[in-house]
Amino acid sequence: MPHLFATSDLHVTHEGNAPLVDEVVPRTPDDWLLVAGDVAERAESVIGVLKTLRERFAKVVWVPGNHELWTTQKDECQLRGQARYEHLVERCREIGVLTPEDPYPVWEHQEKPLTIAPLFVLYDYSWRTPLADGLPMLAAIEQAREAGVLCTDEFFLHPDPYPSRQAWCADRVKISTERLEAIPEDHGTILMSHWPLHRHPTEPLYYPEFALWCGTTETEDWHLRFRAEVAVYGHLHIPRSTEADGVRFEEVSLGYPREWRKRARGPIPLRRIF
């Protein structure tokens, strides 16, 4: 029986993480791998790691995280926003890695077919603390800054040609909804995204204000609406299994060395989903 594995937030440019890619290996020649974003910040590093993983696994499915979408001075690829995303999609196609823009693959090894839906939906600042409810977006961000947290996306994740990240998110939600609605009704789904689709995984955040950059209320019923068997995500660097409305949620992130070195179980760069 083939296995379905998942990983995310490998952050291979952080010293100590790159060697752990050697542990992301299949158990059988037919195993599949889901990569839920944040492989690296530089485009060539992202594609290099995905190419290595594709050589090991029968199928690899990738969604972008916020770090892949950053445009930094150290990256030879200076494309921004949608153009950067499209560049990464095209490079993935060249090496045989599936993306949110490709036909959804179907996992045939459970009781019913499960369509794997790689989703790129971003966030829209709608996950607020009670103190930020009803405030303008900039006021909510300022409140987070005053609490000691400000996501680096504010400097490096450009929404071009959209006027804002919220507008880009709204378009991605629309695109993703249309594709999800087209999945056959007799299929279950495996929803795969970098940002969690439901807010409950953000509850343990040390800074609850950081939830601003973690998702959107527009997706909070998708695990029910689209018949999910499991929702796979990353971003939070809080690897664990949880449940909402009887649906399993799996955070599969490795995280930064300073984080996994503190854990008794150490680094876990690969999680089995099925």
Disulfide bonds with the S-S distance in Angstrom:
none
